[in-house]
Every structure is written in C-alpha cells, then in structure tokens.
Amino acid sequence: MADIKIKTSQEINLMAEGGKILSAILAKTLTKAAPGISTRELDKYAQDLILAAGGKPSFKMEKGYYFTTCMCVNDIVVHGIPTDYRLKNGDILGVDAGVFYKGFHTDASWTKAVNTAKSKASSRVEKFLATGEAALDRAIGQCMPGNHVGDISKTIQETVEGAGYSVVRQLVGHGVGRDLHENPEIPGFVRGRTENTPKILPGMVFAVEVIYNYGGPQVVYGGDDGWTIVTRDGSPSGLFEHTVAITDRGPEILTPKRAF
C-alpha cells in the first residue's frame, strides 16, 4: 500500500483541470474521425489542441514513443501507432490520449464506430461498444473508499463476459498522477481473492480501463514496431478509459465524457 501515491485535494483539483482539457480534445478528435481522414492527421490534430491548451502530450514523455495518441483501428487492442491509414466506413476506432498539465497526467480513451449507414453489422458493433461503456460506468461505481481494486476488476469481467465478449488479460488499468503509470495495477479480470487486492482510499487516482475483444482474449504484437498489440484471432477490440479520483464521497471522474 505504501507505494500507492495519495493525492491532496489541491492536487486532484489540478488533475481535474487537465482532465477537462483532455476530455474536450478527445471529443473533438473523435468527432473529426470520419471516412477519409488518416490516423496520422488525427494525431497531429490532437497534438495541436493539447499544446494550444497549455498542456503537453503525455505519451510523448514515454521513452521510445513519438506520438500524441494511440490510434487503435479494428483488431488493434492498444498502442496503435498513427499512420497514413485512412479510415473507412465500418471501421472501429479507439483513440487513447494523455495530457500532462501543471505537473500531473490524466489518461483517457474511447472507441467509436466510423459509420454512416445502419446494418446488421453496425448493430453488432453498437452492442459491442455499448458493453464496454457500461463496463466502465459500473467499474467506476466500485471506486468507493473501503472497496478493493478487485471489486473494480470483478465488475469489468462480469459485464464484458456476461455479454459474450472477452477481457484481455495481459493489459491492465493503473494509478496515475505525477507519473503516467503508477501503482496499483487494475486488471479487468479477477486475480486472486478480492480482499487481498489493494484497499481503495480517498486520494487515490486511477486510470480505469476496459480492454476487451469481440472474439478470444489472446493478443500478440502486430508488425515490428514494438508497440502495436492486436487480437490474435483478428477480431475487433474496444477500449474505454477514464481518470477517476477517489474522494470521501466516492468516485470523481476527472475526464468527464463530452459527446464522445
């Protein structure tokens, strides 16, 4: 427990400022994501917005990563590098971004269908994405003082698997603050006894992530860039994430949804 960093109310207020910036930028980037635009263009757009707001791209502060966002198209699970690939109607796009502002990071992601027409396929995608969003909402509801990290994990797993999808085991949520990745790890699945996982206390700040696949849970590296992780079976993947502060009253979402 000693290595989980507790934030003061003043520090959480600073993180909330950065989180509002990140939410606005994520919403604008997702709105701009339409057939014909490249993921590299979207990345540049997000970077310009972050810099104009007085922040820095968190992901560029990670050793060896040179982009503002991760652009996860279709079977890309996480860490998708922006490229010249141009989005097509029917693609599933996950945008993951972080903002460093006034000494603190916030981290958020959202997934959308690049869709202009209704079909049976789009209905299946809508159900898939709605499940991820519901899992995130329910998981955040477990971010209560006195609960355990395992309560978050259990809720994500039950929601995702209850709908017939699979949780990725190799990737987890995490603490966030002065460092982009802090303790504790927050799996999307049950790992041991809940009471043996870290107890949730006021002042903790989590990046709660729902990382899940339409098909099987297995993932592999895609290509040779050392970053991009894809589903092993080629099925679509989804990612939903908020930065959440734990207060005496319960969870406070620092990256509030803004027309994602």
matplotlib code that plots the C-alpha trace (Angstrom):
import matplotlib.pyplot as plt

x = [0.0, 2.9, 3.8, 0.3, 0.5, -2.2, -3.0, -4.1, -7.4, -5.4, -3.5, -6.8, -8.1, -5.1, -5.7, -9.3, -8.2, -6.0, -8.8, -11.2, -8.7, -8.2, -11.9, -12.5, -9.6, -10.7, -14.2, -13.1, -10.7, -13.4, -15.8, -13.2, -12.6, -14.6, -14.0, -11.1, -9.0, -5.7, -4.9, -1.7, -3.8, -5.9, -2.8, -1.5, -4.9, -4.9, -1.3, -2.1, -5.1, -3.1, -0.3, -2.8, -4.4, -1.1, -0.5, 1.9, 1.2, 1.8, 2.5, 5.4, 7.0, 7.2, 10.6, 10.5, 7.0, 6.9, 3.1, 0.5, -2.1, -2.6, -4.9, -6.4, -8.3, -10.4, -8.2, -5.6, -6.0, -3.7, -0.6, -1.6, 0.9, -0.7, 0.0, -1.2, -4.0, -7.3, -10.4, -13.1, -16.8, -17.4, -14.0, -13.9, -11.5, -10.2, -8.4, -6.2, -4.6, -3.0, -2.4, 0.4, -0.8, 0.6, 2.7, 0.1, -1.0, -4.5, -5.3, -8.5, -9.7, -12.9, -13.9, -16.4, -17.7, -16.8, -20.2, -22.6, -25.1, -27.1, -26.8, -26.8, -23.1, -23.3, -25.9, -23.5, -20.8, -23.1, -23.9, -20.2, -19.2, -22.2, -21.0, -17.5, -19.1, -21.4, -18.5, -16.6, -19.5, -20.1, -16.4, -16.2, -19.2, -16.9, -14.3, -15.6, -13.5, -13.4, -13.8, -10.9, -9.3, -10.6, -14.1, -13.4, -11.8, -14.8, -17.3, -15.5, -15.1, -18.7, -20.1, -17.9, -18.0, -21.7, -22.3, -20.3, -17.1, -13.6, -11.3, -7.7, -5.5, -2.1, -3.2, -4.4, -5.5, -3.3, -2.7, -2.0, -0.6, 2.9, 3.8, 1.6, 1.7, 1.6, 0.6, -1.8, -2.4, -6.1, -6.9, -10.1, -10.5, -10.4, -6.9, -6.9, -9.1, -10.7, -9.7, -6.1, -6.1, -5.3, -7.9, -9.4, -8.7, -9.5, -6.8, -6.1, -6.4, -6.9, -6.9, -9.7, -9.6, -11.9, -9.8, -11.8, -12.2, -15.2, -13.6, -11.0, -8.8, -5.5, -3.3, 0.0, 2.3, 1.3, 4.1, 7.6, 7.2, 7.4, 4.2, 1.1, -0.8, -3.6, -6.1, -4.6, -7.8, -8.2, -11.5, -12.3, -11.2, -12.5, -11.0, -12.8, -10.9, -11.4, -9.2, -11.0, -10.2, -11.4, -12.9, -14.6, -17.9, -16.9, -15.5, -15.0, -14.4, -11.6, -12.0, -15.8, -17.5, -18.1, -20.0, -17.6]
y = [0.0, 2.3, 2.7, 3.9, 7.6, 9.6, 13.0, 16.0, 17.7, 20.6, 18.1, 16.4, 19.8, 20.4, 16.9, 17.9, 20.9, 18.7, 16.1, 18.7, 19.6, 16.0, 15.3, 18.2, 17.2, 13.6, 14.5, 16.8, 14.2, 11.5, 13.9, 14.6, 10.8, 10.2, 8.2, 9.5, 11.0, 9.4, 8.4, 10.5, 13.5, 12.9, 12.5, 15.9, 17.5, 16.2, 17.4, 20.9, 21.1, 19.9, 22.4, 25.3, 24.5, 24.8, 21.1, 18.5, 15.1, 12.6, 9.8, 11.6, 11.6, 7.8, 6.5, 5.4, 6.7, 9.6, 10.3, 12.2, 9.4, 5.7, 5.0, 1.6, 0.5, -2.7, -5.5, -3.2, -3.5, -0.9, 1.2, 1.6, 4.0, 6.7, 6.1, 7.2, 4.7, 6.4, 5.5, 3.6, 3.4, 0.5, 0.8, 0.7, 3.4, 3.6, 6.9, 6.8, 10.0, 11.6, 15.2, 16.5, 19.7, 21.6, 18.7, 15.9, 13.4, 12.4, 9.5, 8.6, 6.7, 6.0, 3.8, 4.6, 3.2, 5.1, 4.5, 6.4, 3.6, 1.2, -2.5, -5.8, -5.5, -1.9, -3.1, -5.8, -3.2, -0.9, -3.7, -4.4, -0.8, -0.2, -3.2, -1.6, 1.7, 0.0, -1.9, 1.3, 3.0, 0.1, -0.2, 3.4, 2.8, 0.4, 3.1, 3.7, 4.1, 0.8, -1.3, -3.1, -2.9, -6.4, -5.1, -3.0, -6.0, -8.3, -5.8, -5.3, -9.1, -9.8, -7.1, -8.0, -11.8, -11.6, -10.1, -12.8, -10.9, -11.5, -9.4, -9.0, -10.5, -9.0, -5.4, -3.5, -0.1, 1.7, 4.5, 7.9, 11.2, 12.8, 9.7, 8.4, 4.9, 4.4, 1.7, -0.1, -2.3, -2.5, -5.7, -6.1, -9.6, -11.3, -12.0, -13.9, -13.0, -9.6, -8.9, -9.5, -6.7, -3.1, -1.3, 1.8, 5.0, 8.7, 10.5, 7.6, 8.3, 5.6, 5.2, 2.7, 0.8, -1.7, -3.5, -6.3, -8.2, -9.3, -12.7, -14.5, -12.8, -13.6, -10.8, -10.6, -7.9, -6.7, -5.8, -5.0, -1.5, -3.0, -1.2, -2.2, -5.0, -6.8, -9.6, -13.0, -14.1, -10.8, -9.9, -6.3, -4.8, -2.0, 0.3, 2.7, 4.6, 7.4, 9.0, 8.7, 10.3, 8.7, 11.2, 10.8, 10.9, 8.3, 8.5, 11.7, 11.4, 13.8, 13.1, 13.7, 12.4, 15.2, 14.0, 11.1]
z = [0.0, 0.7, -2.9, -4.0, -4.1, -2.3, -3.8, -1.9, -2.7, -4.3, -6.5, -7.5, -8.5, -10.7, -12.3, -12.9, -14.8, -17.0, -17.3, -18.7, -21.3, -22.2, -22.4, -24.8, -27.0, -27.1, -28.0, -30.8, -32.2, -32.2, -33.9, -36.6, -37.1, -40.3, -43.5, -45.5, -42.7, -41.7, -38.2, -38.5, -39.3, -36.3, -34.1, -35.3, -34.7, -31.1, -30.5, -31.7, -29.4, -26.4, -27.0, -27.6, -24.2, -22.4, -21.9, -23.2, -24.8, -22.0, -24.4, -25.9, -22.5, -22.6, -23.7, -27.3, -28.2, -30.5, -30.9, -29.0, -29.3, -29.8, -32.7, -32.5, -35.6, -35.7, -34.4, -32.8, -29.0, -27.7, -28.6, -32.2, -33.9, -36.0, -39.7, -43.2, -43.0, -43.9, -42.0, -43.9, -43.3, -40.9, -39.1, -35.3, -33.9, -30.4, -29.5, -26.4, -25.2, -22.2, -21.1, -18.8, -17.2, -14.2, -13.1, -13.5, -16.1, -17.0, -19.3, -21.2, -24.2, -26.1, -29.0, -31.8, -35.0, -38.1, -39.6, -41.8, -42.5, -40.4, -41.0, -39.1, -38.8, -37.3, -34.8, -33.6, -33.3, -31.4, -28.9, -28.5, -27.8, -25.5, -23.4, -23.0, -22.0, -19.5, -18.0, -17.5, -15.8, -13.5, -12.7, -11.7, -9.4, -7.5, -6.9, -3.4, -0.2, 1.6, -1.5, -3.1, -6.5, -7.1, -6.9, -10.0, -11.8, -10.9, -12.3, -15.6, -16.1, -15.2, -17.5, -20.5, -20.3, -19.4, -22.8, -24.6, -25.1, -23.6, -21.3, -22.3, -19.6, -20.5, -20.2, -17.2, -15.8, -13.4, -11.0, -12.5, -11.2, -11.5, -13.4, -16.2, -14.9, -11.1, -8.8, -8.4, -11.4, -12.1, -14.1, -15.9, -14.5, -11.1, -10.0, -6.7, -3.7, -3.7, -0.1, -1.0, -3.6, -2.6, -0.5, -2.1, -0.1, -0.6, -2.5, -4.9, -8.6, -11.1, -14.8, -15.0, -18.3, -20.0, -22.6, -24.3, -27.5, -29.6, -30.0, -27.9, -25.2, -26.7, -28.1, -30.0, -31.3, -34.7, -37.1, -36.0, -34.3, -30.8, -29.7, -31.6, -30.0, -31.9, -31.3, -32.2, -34.0, -35.9, -34.1, -33.2, -29.9, -27.8, -25.2, -22.7, -20.0, -17.6, -15.0, -11.7, -8.3, -5.1, -2.7, 0.7, -1.2, -3.8, -7.3, -9.2, -13.0, -13.9, -17.6, -18.0, -21.1, -23.6, -26.6, -27.1]

ax = plt.figure().add_subplot(projection="3d")
ax.plot(x, y, z, "-o")
ax.set_aspect("equal")
plt.show()
